[in-house]
Amino acid sequence: MTAQGVRVAVVTGAAGGLGEAVVRRLAADGFTVAALDITEPSDGAENTGVRTWRCDVSDPDATRRTVEEVAETYGGVDVLVNNAGLLSGRSSLLDTTPQELRRFFDVNAVGPLLMVQACVPWLARSAHRGRVVNVASRTFFTGAPGQLAYVASKGALIGMTRVMARELGEQRITVNAVAPAQVATPGTRAHSGDEVFAATMRQQAIQEYVTPEHFAGLVSYLASPDAAMVTGQTLVCDGGGLLH
């Protein structure tokens, strides 16, 4: 169990984009942050002063070993943010192969499951009540054409979130899913240009681009004492785009 005043957060997919923003926000909130990613951290991530670990979340041995190292280093785990995910371009469902579907599920659904399984023994002992935040996607609600494997895997994660909330509630662990807008990160920019981002923004009730910092603020809330009784929910941070 971590010391009473120390809160430890594990963030996957932390080397850049939304993950890096979440790392920065939680560190600013006073968390000791373990930043996990399959790639080397960017200079920006290193400048947060947090320690980084290389970890493939789809590898059962790697997830278990990494979480054990984090817990031994810091004395436990209080918050898990499952941000690591495989992004998608666009192609017809008729061209989607079983192998592609399995590849997306391995990272976007199996990965979060493995991380939760590795962290639960520590989350259950947290003096601050354990928290799990799963980064899903609003494409589950929009049914984005051309992204069948991605949408299916993120939909699975939303369903998993609800089951996790039910099963882990008896240990006072909250589990929630968060779905960002189409936020400009290197990963999303690789698949969508300025016109696509502008068209998405025009559908929002608040017609401003959602930033990684906006999204990180939502994660921060779910990790805070104020969200101790919020669980099993899917919260969308998209300026009201789904209201359209």
C-alpha positions, 0 to 999 in steps of 0.5 A: 500500500502506498503511503497515505500522502502518496498517490501513484498513477500508471499511464499506458501509451504515455510517450506522446499525444493524449497519454503525454498530456495525461502524464503532465496533468497527473504529475501537476496534480501531485501524482507520482506517475509511471509512464508506460509505452512500447516506444521510447518517450518523447523529450516532452514526456521526459521533461515531466520528471516521471519515470518511464517503462517500456511495456507492450500492453498486449504481452501478459508477461510484460504487463505483470512484470512492469506493474510489479516493478512500478509497485515495488518502486513506489509502494503500490498503484492507486490509479491506472489509465489505460490509454495505449491503443492502436489507431486506424485508417479507413478501409471497407469492412469487406476488406477487413481480415480476421487477423486485423480484427484480432490485432486491434482487439489485442491492443485495445481490449486485451491490453487494458484487461491485462493491465487491470488484472496486474494492477487490481491487487494494488488498487484494492489496497489503495488508501485513496480507493483504486481508480481505472480509467479506460480510454475508449472512443466516441466512434462506438456511438457514431459507427465510423465507416471504414473503421470496423476493427477499431470501433469494435475493439473500442466498443468492447472496451466500453462493455468491459468497463461496465463489467469491471465496475460491477466486479471491482465495486466491492473493493471500492475500485471505480472503473470508467471509460472516457472518449475524446473528440477528434483531438489533433495528435501525431497519431490522429493527424496521420489519418485525418487532415485539416478539413476532417478536423474542421468538419468534426468541430463544426458539429460540436455545440461548442465550436472550439477544438478539443485539446489534449489538455481538455481531455487530461482534465477529465481523466484528472477528475476521475482520479480525484477524490470528487469522483469516488462514487462515479463508476461504470460510466462512459464520459465523452469530452467532445464539445457536444459533438454527439449532440448533433 
